[in-house]
Amino acid sequence: MRRFWLLFAQTVTIALGIYVVIAALRPAWLGRAPVPVGIGPDHSVPMLQAPTSLAAPGSYRDAAGRAMPAVVNILTSKAMHEAHPLLKDPFFKRFFGDKMPPQEQMASLGSGVIVSGDGYILTNFHVVEGADEIEVGLADGRKAPASMVGIDPETDLAVIRIKEKNLPVIVLGDPDKARVGDVVLAIGNPFGVGQTVTLGIISALGRNNLHINHFENFIQTDAAINFGNSGGALVDTRGNLLGINSAIYSQTGGSVGIGFAIPVSTAKTVLDSIVQHGQVVRGWIGVESQDITPELADNFGLGRDHGAIIAGVVRGGPADRAGMRPGDILMSVQGKKVTSTSDMMNFIAALPPGDKARLTVMRKNHESTLDVTIGRRPRQTP
């Protein structure tokens, strides 16, 4: 027994000795950082350093690092006016020479997001509106001319394209899973200072009736959005795209913590339609509507304090042919409950032209169903 105990003690002693040697000379083998001992040759105290691969608590650098390469700067220019034809005449040039007035150019800045390896970029319509030339600056320093693919003024979105290889592409998120209070990052080029990331939360979802765009379903955020951020990315804490930064509420022109982004679900629909058809195709039934308010319901005895009341019907339009009349209350579109004019517009716009849709209306406190052949929404000019 004594022999076995001595053998055990010797084994433990040798193991402890090996452990001490490895801990002192090769701490990485044990997954430990070296412990500083003594003073360095430059008389400085050695400091422990955290592993470089781990983000500090509360840091969103991984999300920013994934999203930033796909966010681009957009520089547009357009002529303020066309030069008079006489100024191009050689006879006039003989007299004026180099003193002829130059054609004025107006430049503006904005941002965009690369959403396809083929070079498609989502941005705001107002960023590229009327531009004669569009230049895109990538995060890696490359610059490339861009061509216009299509615009959608009703959502303030536009699609442009560059012909470059090895483009970083952002990952699309799911705004339907977003909730008020979620942390978000806004990435863009404010005031032309260069790519910038700001932090905030989602302040509200489904904002509409702001009279910014025709179709509104904004994500509201308090992340700083300023001039030049338009068209940039609003991303979640994983770096996935939630929306395209579009507008701010401000009395000074600077950020006051009320910014609005177009959900990526809307932007993806616009992108696909523009790439496939060159424009956005939406459903239309030819009606004018008004939100039902409690006051309106009391005055006219409508029996409900929410929804959309039909204020006017286009003669000969799809709704008119199906029998819809002014004063009808639209209750549902294809089984989807209508609680506001915004709901009605979005539901109908999503229907393919030529398809039949079942609309439920209330007329004089009686429900009825109308089968409407959806028309094509007239194209809106900027």
Buried (B, 14 or more C-beta within 10 A) or exposed (E): EEEEEEEEEEEEEEEEEEEEEBBEEEEEEEEEEBEEEEEEEEEEEEEEEEEEEEEEEEEBEEBBEBBBBBBBBBBBEBEEEEEEEEEEEEEBEEEEEEEEEEEEEEEBBBBBBBBBEEBBBBBBBBBBBEBEEBBBBBBEEBEBEBEEBBBBBBBBBBBBBBEBEEBBBBBBBEBEEBEEEBBBBBBBBBEEEEBBBBBBBBBEBEBBEEEBBEBBBBBBBBBBBBBBBBBBBBBBBEBBBBBBBBBBEBEEEEBEBBBBBBBBBBBBBBBEBBBEEEEBBBBBBBBEBEBBEEEEBEEEEBEEEBBBBBEEBBEEBBBBBBBBEEBBBBBBBBEEEBBBBBBBBBBBBBBEBEEEBEBBBBBEEEEBEBEBBBBEBEEEEE
